[in-house]
């Protein structure tokens, strides 16, 4: 940050630009926290749906006999979609553990690879105002890119589990009807 008495270094962010960049970084961090919370809730929901699916499968003994009807195939396909939803839920909460060279100084993964707090402090102190401004902006860009990808990935488990639930209800209703009709 520039002092009020000295002009900014060539290429450095102005005080107002630093303030806006800091606020933007805080906002993006909040959005990242929200994304991780949503992902975690989706993962828990998919785990519950999976447990329910397995319980229903056990009750109907669907995997203990040959699958021959369209609604049995539908039920199995619904299970596959549920597994995909669970997989994409896991992908969306998987942490990024590698830092890009242009963001390592301000990214937890890069900081943790510096070996010690004193190495981090020394690297930070050696970084010019211009470089820090560039690092902050690179960090904002990197987090925004990750956040967008995360929200795009989050759409898939929501779509899969919605379709899966509808398919399970249709298949289960037909399986129960078939069981009632066939088994007096």
C-alpha positions, -999 to 999 in steps of 0.1 A, spaced: 0 0 0 13 34 -8 19 60 19 -1 93 15 31 113 10 48 92 -17 35 85 -52 29 48 -61 57 29 -76 56 24 -114 30 -3 -121 18 -5 -84 -18 -5 -75 -32 27 -61 -46 27 -25 -81 25 -39 -72 -4 -62 -56 -23 -33 -88 -17 -13 -110 -29 -41 -88 -59 -48 -88 -68 -11 -126 -65 -9 -130 -86 -40 -107 -113 -26 -127 -114 6 -159 -117 -14 -145 -145 -35 -133 -163 -4 -169 -161 10 -182 -175 -23 -156 -203 -20 -168 -211 15 -204 -212 3 -194 -235 -26 -177 -259 -2 -207 -259 22 -231 -267 -7 -208 -294 -19 -206 -310 16 -244 -309 19 -248 -325 -15 -223 -352 -6 -243 -359 26 -276 -360 7 -261 -384 -18 -248 -406 9 -283 -408 24 -298 -414 -10 -273 -442 -16 -281 -458 17 -318 -456 9 -312 -471 -26 -292 -500 -11 -320 -506 15 -347 -507 -12 -325 -529 -34 -321 -553 -5 -359 -554 3 -367 -560 -34 -339 -584 -38 -333 -568 -72 -297 -579 -75 -304 -615 -65 -322 -625 -97 -319 -617 -134 -331 -583 -144 -357 -587 -170 -382 -558 -169 -378 -522 -181 -385 -509 -146 -358 -531 -131 -333 -518 -157 -346 -483 -148 -339 -490 -111 -303 -502 -119 -296 -472 -141 -309 -449 -113 -283 -465 -91 -256 -457 -116 -267 -421 -118 -266 -420 -80 -230 -432 -80 -221 -405 -106 -238 -379 -84 -218 -391 -54 -186 -390 -75 -191 -355 -87 -200 -343 -52 -167 -357 -41 -148 -340 -70 -164 -307 -61 -150 -307 -25 -116 -322 -34 -91 -295 -23 -65 -281 -46 -31 -288 -31 -7 -274 -58 0 -237 -61 7 -220 -94 40 -202 -94 22 -168 -99 1 -173 -68 22 -194 -45 31 -166 -21 -6 -158 -13 -20 -193 -16 -21 -218 13 -7 -246 -7 23 -225 -19 29 -211 16 29 -245 32 56 -257 7 80 -229 17 94 -251 45 90 -227 75 73 -195 87 106 -177 84 110 -187 48 75 -174 41 82 -141 59 115 -136 41 98 -143 7 70 -119 15 93 -91 27 114 -95 -5 83 -90 -27 78 -55 -40 46 -35 -39 41 -40 -76 47 -78 -73 23 -80 -43 -4 -62 -63 1 -86 -92 0 -116 -68 -33 -104 -53 -48 -100 -87 -35 -134 -98 -50 -149 -67 -83 -133 -74 -83 -147 -109 -72 -182 -98 -98 -184 -71 -125 -171 -94 -115 -198 -120 -116 -225 -94 -150 -212 -81 -166 -212 -115 -154 -248 -122 -166 -258 -88 -201 -244 -94 -202 -260 -128 -193 -294 -113 -219 -289 -86 -246 -288 -113 -240 -324 -123 -248 -341 -90 -279 -320 -86 -291 -330 -121 -281 -366 -116 -298 -370 -82 -329 -353 -95 -332 -377 -124 -322 -406 -102 -349 -398 -77 -376 -396 -104 -364 -429 -119 -363 -446 -86 -398 -436 -78 -411 -448 -112 -392 -481 -109 -401 -487 -73 -438 -480 -80 -437 -505 -109 -417 -531 -89 -442 -529 -60 -472 -531 -84 -455 -561 -101 -448 -578 -67 -484 -573 -56 -499 -586 -89 -475 -616 -93 -473 -626 -56 -508 -633 -43 
